[in-house]
Amino acid sequence: MQLYHVISDLILAATGLFVFFKYLAKLELSHEILWESFVLSVTAAAIFGAINFMGFPEANLISDFFQKIATLTGAVGLAVASFALIRGIEIPKLMAYIALTIGFLLYVIAEIFKFKILELYVPIISMLSVAVIALAGLFSGKTKSSIWLLIAVGCFALGTYRNSIFGDSETTIDIFHLLTAGGLFSIGKANS
């Protein structure tokens, strides 16, 4: 059992559930599912990651699945939801479903054709998109939401490049979990 990894994964999962119930469950369905494609995928990955670190390696397959869903489908949902939040527009359900379908197709393509490059570049493009959207929001008067989105992107970017920044050690797994939790919390605050 890897206790520190279990604790940090459970903190991440608890943060995801808190953000879901406190901030996202109150949104219009089309906006809710876009945010949740990322937040709940991360939460599920963290729950199964904690089970894996408790000594049940079978859970790692499920955790990996949800990590990839968050990385691809969730990244698309995150960018579209951020755009809608900052622009103050309501995304029609059909458009939300199309965005999630595109994200899921990216996942299927990455899995079937082993295009691992998608898992590398889709999150980067999503983070850059959210950052640009948030910066535009700063100039259009959406200051609070924009700042929280920028904090979220900062947390996710630090988590993504944790090994380059903090070194390659067991501790960086916990740093990743805690930074991701900070990003999820920031998403919730952006929607408050």
C-alpha positions as CSV (number, residue, x, y, z in Angstrom):
1,M,0.0,0.0,0.0
2,Q,1.3,3.4,-1.0
3,L,-0.4,5.6,1.7
4,Y,0.7,9.0,0.4
5,H,-0.6,8.3,-3.1
6,V,-3.8,6.9,-1.6
7,I,-4.3,10.1,0.4
8,S,-3.5,12.5,-2.4
9,D,-5.8,10.5,-4.8
10,L,-8.6,10.6,-2.3
11,I,-8.1,14.4,-1.8
12,L,-8.4,14.8,-5.6
13,A,-11.5,12.6,-5.7
14,A,-13.1,14.5,-2.8
15,T,-12.4,17.8,-4.5
16,G,-14.0,16.6,-7.7
17,L,-17.1,15.5,-5.9
18,F,-17.3,18.7,-3.9
19,V,-17.0,20.8,-7.1
20,F,-19.6,18.7,-8.8
21,F,-22.2,19.0,-6.0
22,K,-21.4,22.5,-5.0
23,Y,-20.9,24.2,-8.3
24,L,-21.6,22.1,-11.4
25,A,-24.8,20.3,-10.6
26,K,-26.7,23.6,-10.5
27,L,-25.8,24.5,-14.1
28,E,-27.9,24.1,-17.2
29,L,-27.6,20.5,-18.5
30,S,-25.6,21.4,-21.6
31,H,-23.0,23.3,-19.5
32,E,-23.0,20.7,-16.7
33,I,-22.1,17.8,-19.0
34,L,-19.3,19.7,-20.6
35,W,-17.6,20.6,-17.3
36,E,-18.4,17.1,-15.9
37,S,-16.8,15.4,-18.9
38,F,-13.5,16.6,-17.3
39,V,-14.3,16.9,-13.6
40,L,-16.0,13.5,-13.2
41,S,-13.5,11.7,-15.3
42,V,-10.7,13.0,-13.2
43,T,-12.7,12.1,-10.1
44,A,-13.3,8.5,-11.2
45,A,-9.7,8.2,-12.2
46,A,-8.6,9.3,-8.8
47,I,-11.0,6.9,-7.0
48,F,-9.7,3.9,-9.0
49,G,-6.2,5.2,-8.6
50,A,-6.5,5.2,-4.9
51,I,-7.8,1.6,-5.0
52,N,-4.8,0.7,-7.1
53,F,-2.4,2.3,-4.6
54,M,-4.2,0.4,-1.8
55,G,-2.9,-2.8,-3.4
56,F,-5.5,-3.7,-6.0
57,P,-3.7,-3.3,-9.3
58,E,-6.8,-4.4,-11.3
59,A,-8.2,-0.9,-10.6
60,N,-5.4,0.6,-12.5
61,L,-7.0,-0.3,-15.9
62,I,-10.1,1.5,-14.9
63,S,-8.1,4.5,-13.6
64,D,-6.2,4.6,-16.9
65,F,-9.4,4.6,-18.9
66,F,-10.8,7.6,-17.0
67,Q,-7.5,9.4,-17.2
68,K,-7.6,9.1,-21.0
69,I,-11.3,10.2,-21.1
70,A,-10.4,13.2,-19.0
71,T,-7.3,13.9,-21.2
72,L,-9.2,13.8,-24.5
73,T,-13.0,14.0,-24.1
74,G,-12.8,16.1,-21.0
75,A,-10.2,18.5,-22.6
76,V,-12.7,19.2,-25.4
77,G,-15.5,19.7,-22.9
78,L,-13.3,22.0,-20.8
79,A,-12.5,24.3,-23.7
80,V,-16.1,24.6,-24.9
81,A,-17.5,25.1,-21.4
82,S,-14.9,27.8,-20.7
83,F,-15.8,29.6,-23.9
84,A,-19.5,29.5,-23.0
85,L,-18.8,30.7,-19.4
86,I,-16.7,33.6,-20.5
87,R,-18.9,34.6,-23.3
88,G,-22.0,34.3,-21.1
89,I,-23.8,32.2,-23.7
90,E,-25.9,29.1,-23.4
91,I,-24.6,26.2,-25.4
92,P,-27.4,24.2,-27.0
93,K,-27.6,20.6,-25.9
94,L,-26.9,19.4,-29.5
95,M,-23.7,21.4,-29.6
96,A,-22.6,20.0,-26.2
97,Y,-23.2,16.5,-27.4
98,I,-21.3,17.2,-30.6
99,A,-18.3,18.5,-28.6
100,L,-18.3,15.5,-26.4
101,T,-18.7,13.2,-29.4
102,I,-15.6,14.8,-31.0
103,G,-13.8,14.3,-27.7
104,F,-14.8,10.7,-27.5
105,L,-13.8,10.1,-31.1
106,L,-10.4,11.4,-30.3
107,Y,-10.2,8.8,-27.5
108,V,-11.3,6.0,-29.8
109,I,-8.8,7.1,-32.5
110,A,-6.0,7.3,-29.9
111,E,-6.9,3.8,-28.6
112,I,-7.6,1.9,-31.8
113,F,-4.8,3.4,-33.9
114,K,-2.4,3.9,-30.9
115,F,-2.0,7.7,-31.7
116,K,-0.4,8.5,-28.4
117,I,0.4,11.9,-29.8
118,L,-3.3,12.9,-29.3
119,E,-2.9,12.3,-25.6
120,L,0.0,14.7,-25.6
121,Y,-1.3,17.5,-27.7
122,V,-5.1,17.6,-27.1
123,P,-4.6,18.6,-23.4
124,I,-2.0,21.2,-24.4
125,I,-4.3,22.7,-27.0
126,S,-7.1,22.7,-24.5
127,M,-5.1,24.4,-21.8
128,L,-3.9,27.0,-24.3
129,S,-7.5,27.5,-25.5
130,V,-8.8,28.0,-22.0
131,A,-6.0,30.4,-21.2
132,V,-6.7,32.5,-24.3
133,I,-10.4,32.5,-23.5
134,A,-9.7,33.5,-19.9
135,L,-7.4,36.3,-21.0
136,A,-10.1,37.6,-23.4
137,G,-12.5,37.4,-20.5
138,L,-10.3,39.7,-18.5
139,F,-10.8,42.4,-21.1
140,S,-14.5,41.8,-21.4
141,G,-15.3,42.2,-17.7
142,K,-15.5,38.6,-16.7
143,T,-12.7,39.1,-14.2
144,K,-13.6,36.6,-11.5
145,S,-14.3,33.7,-13.8
146,S,-11.3,34.5,-15.9
147,I,-8.9,34.6,-13.0
148,W,-10.1,31.3,-11.7
149,L,-9.8,29.7,-15.1
150,L,-6.2,31.0,-15.4
151,I,-5.4,29.6,-12.0
152,A,-7.0,26.2,-13.1
153,V,-4.8,26.2,-16.2
154,G,-1.8,27.0,-14.2
155,C,-2.5,24.1,-11.8
156,F,-3.1,21.7,-14.7
157,A,0.1,22.9,-16.6
158,L,2.2,22.5,-13.4
159,G,0.8,19.1,-12.9
160,T,1.3,18.1,-16.5
161,Y,5.0,19.1,-16.4
162,R,5.6,18.2,-12.8
163,N,8.6,15.9,-13.6
164,S,10.4,18.6,-15.5
165,I,9.7,21.2,-12.7
166,F,9.9,19.1,-9.5
167,G,12.1,16.2,-10.6
168,D,11.2,12.6,-11.3
169,S,10.4,11.0,-8.0
170,E,7.5,9.3,-6.2
171,T,6.5,12.6,-4.7
172,T,5.6,14.0,-8.1
173,I,2.6,11.7,-8.2
174,D,1.3,13.4,-5.1
175,I,2.1,16.8,-6.4
176,F,0.2,16.0,-9.6
177,H,-2.8,14.9,-7.6
178,L,-2.8,18.0,-5.4
179,L,-2.3,20.4,-8.3
180,T,-5.1,18.7,-10.2
181,A,-7.3,19.1,-7.1
182,G,-6.4,22.8,-7.1
183,G,-7.4,23.0,-10.8
184,L,-10.7,21.3,-10.2
185,F,-11.5,23.7,-7.2
186,S,-10.6,26.6,-9.5
187,I,-13.0,25.4,-12.1
188,G,-15.7,25.3,-9.4
189,K,-14.9,28.8,-8.3
190,A,-15.0,30.0,-11.9
191,N,-18.6,28.7,-12.1
192,S,-19.7,30.1,-8.7
